[in-house]
């Protein structure tokens, strides 16, 4: 019997010590001044995009526009993913027309899959970090890459194009990238670089133009938009112009007006968080001397043109696309239409993604009245079951009408939990300390009783 009492004592003592240790640890953890350190939130990579355009030849006739773009670079990122897209030529409406079913129901003149394709690289693609490079017609280079930093990049090299007697562009390059740099800054950059542009066999030459748009957010917050240019040559002579870049173009507008040309200068602007640097537009506008020279020629060849067009359509109706394009080009010089060359044009933007932050709940619509004789569901058809809402006014957890918040109230704290700070202690410390003292008193009382029992009953030999 005494052995059993001794074993019970030892088990009780071990239990008391174990419970006491747990309670003591709880007390120390909840004591004042032991606030847990707040972990820094990881940088929000957010989102960004950048677009750079080389140039666009845009002939128009009436309300028809058949613009063709050469050189496009588009880059973007979101969270841990990046994308780069490089395109050499975008045929626009002409491409759609050539890829459509012809009038005779045969094969398209130029199917969509046979038209110039873009190089697109995403972070999830194999070898995305090394990038992908392709050549278009052996003269235009396309390159794109993407990494999980995140980062996306695209570079397109533009080959020389055009006729020096009309419009000639001496090549260029378009660059764009978007992603996170230095681990704490989002950056989107778009840049277009174009060499010499010659118009009218040297009547006007603009050298070394560059457009650039930069948007940064995070550790650095800034928006930058610039346009720069080199020399301007009119009639074979370098013409000094006042100021720089945009100011020079404004002065150039008056000088080229007698040539039948109109220049729309680029504008640098920031709208809805996006940095824009507009393209430089050079348009052929009505000119008295030019029109007086060309108009009799077009009038003389018009009957021949109509007869030739009808004959070609009888042979092959699918030639209508080429005839339309030819009319657009001729119309831009005859005064029936117009021709514009758009050089450059860039835009860039970045932003933090805040979709996971708590937002106030929208106001709920009013329920229809259920009172007798009221509107809504006041009466039910015969044979249908009546459904009533439970009465919660007697519930101890239901707020009274005086305490219930008004509909649409904005008093609800919608701050994220990660933004809440505080210290452990207060009432929790008092509760832990009281529990510990009670446990220690109970253990001491049990120990005294066991010692008294051992003295009263001697242990067996």
ABEGO torsion letter per residue (X at the ends): XAAAAAAAAAAAAAAAAAAAAAAAAAAAAABBGABBBBBBBBBBAEBBBBBBBBBBBBBBBEABBBBBBBEBBBBBBBEABBBBBBBABBAEAAAAAAABBBAAGBBBABBAAABBBBBBBBAABBGAAAEBBBBBGGABBBBBBBBAOBBBBBBBBBBBBEBAABBBBBEEBBBBBBEBBGGABBBBBBBBBBBBBBBGGGABBBBGBBBBBBBBBEABBBBBBBBBBBBBBBGGBBBBBBEBEAAAAAAAAAAAAAAGBBBBBBBBBBBGGBBBBBBBBBBBBBBAAAAAAAAAAAAAAAAAAAAAAAAAAAABAAAAAAAAAAAAAAAAAAGABBBBBBBEEBBBBBBBBAAABBBBBBBBBBBBBABBGBBEAABBBBGBBBBBBBBAAABAABBBAAABBBBGBAABBABBAAABBEBBEEAAAAAAAAAAAAAAAAAAAAAAAAAAAAAABBBBX
